[in-house]
Amino acid sequence: MENIPMTVAGAKALEAELLKLKDVERPRIVQDIATARAHGDLKENAEYHAAKEEQSFCEGRIKEIESKLSRMQIIDVAKLIQNGRCVFGTTISLMNLEDDSEITYQIVGEDEADINQHKISCHSPIASALMGNEEGDEVTVKAPRGDIVYEILSVEYL
């Protein structure tokens, strides 16, 4: 099995989710099942079937998170050699050379990626194009609507 790269913040978030699932959600679901069983006939008991389905989802997610945590490779960006290169975990400010618009992204693991928070997966086309480049470099990103050329304005190791 391959390692899963993750930032320190991403690992903490996954661990917090696991704790919530085990300590809060699992006991609540068990109680919901017990309550639904008390209502009698299980064949036509919608609450019982919904609770069992939720239990199945919860247990599946717990197993998935435990598997990821056992394979994760935490990368502390602050401890990396700060040579100005775009690497996993860095925060990169870019200028679109076509329209002079600016955007900032952090390159993170797949589980941490959230475009609304400007966190992109290390496997995304933008991250792939940026990796290994440095401030001042121009990079071309292959996008569905055509190539986009960016200039790297800054690389931060936060």
N, C-alpha and C positions, 0 to 999 in steps of 0.2 A: 504494500500500500504506500502511496506517495504522501509526503508531508503536505500539510495545508498551511500556507503562509498567512499570518494574521498579525495585526498590530496589537499593542498592549491593550488599547481601548476596546478593540474588537473581541479579544479573548475575555476581558472582564464582562462585556455585555453578554456573551454566550454563557459564561459561568452563572451570571445573574438570572438569565432565562431558565437555565437548568434548575437552579435552586428554587425559583418560583414554581416551575412545573412540579417538582418533587414535594415541596413543602406546603404549597397553597392549592394548586389545581388538582393534583392527584387526590388528596383527602376530600376536597369538595366534591369531586366526581364520584368517589366511593360513597359519600353521603347521599348524593343525588340518586345513585343506583339503589341504595337501601330504601330510600323514601319511595321510589317508584315501585319497588318490589312489594312494599306494604299495601299498595293499591290493588293487589290481586293478580288476576290473569295476565301473564307476561306476553302472551301471543298478540294481544291487541293493545298493548300498553305503549303508547307513543313516547312517553317520558322515559320509560325504561330503555327502549331502543335508541333514543337520542343520547341518553347518558352512556350507554355501552359504546356507541359510535364515537362519542367524545373521548371516552376512555381509551379506545383503540388509537385515535389520533394522538392523544397525549403521550401514551407509551411509545408510539412510533417516533415522536419528536424527541423524547428523552433518549432513546437509543441512538438516534441520528446525532444529537448534540454530544453524547458521550463518545461516540466514534470519532467525531471531528476533534474533540478536545484531546483524545488520546493520540491523534496524528498531527496536531497543530504544531507549527513552528513559529513561536512568538518572535517578531522582529521589532526591537526597540529602536525606532528611528533616531532618537537622541543619542544613541551609542554608536551609530554608524560613522564611518569616516566621512566627514563633510567636505567632499571634493567638488561639489557643485553639479554632480551627475544626477540624473533622474533615476531613482531606484525605488523599490517597494517601500511604501510609507511616506515618501516625500510629498510635499505640497508644492504644486507647480503652477505658476501664473503664466498664461499664454495670451498672445495677441493674434487674432485672426487677421492675416495679412490682406484678405479680400475686403473686409469692411471695418478694420481697425477696432473691432470689439474685443474686450478683454474678458477672460474667464479663468477661474482658479479651480484646480482639481487636486485631490489627494488620491494617490494610488494605494488601494487596499485589497484585501482578500475578497473572494467572491461573496462570502457571507456578510461582509461589512458594506458592500457596495450599495450606495443610495444616491442616485443622481440628484435628488432634491437637496441633499446635503453636500453636493459636489464631491462625492466619494465614488471613484470609478474602480471597477475590478481590474486587477493586474492582467487579466486575460482579454480585456476590451481592446478594440482596435486603436483607440487613442493612447492607452497605456503602453501597448506594444510598440507604437511608433515613438513614444517618448523615451522609453527605457534606454539608458546608456548615453543619452544626449545631455547637453549642459546649457547653461545660460547663454543666450545669444544665438544658439543653433536654430535653424529652420527645419521643421519636420513636416512631412506630408502624411496626412491621415486619410486612408481609404474609407470613404463614407458611402452609404447607399445612394446619396444624391450627387456623388462625385468627390474628387479629391479636395481636401481642405488643407491649406498651408498655414501653419502657425509658427510664430517666433516665440522661443522660450524666454520670458522676461525675468523670471526668478525661480530658484529651486530652494525650498526651505526644508530643514530637517527638524520638524516640531514634534 
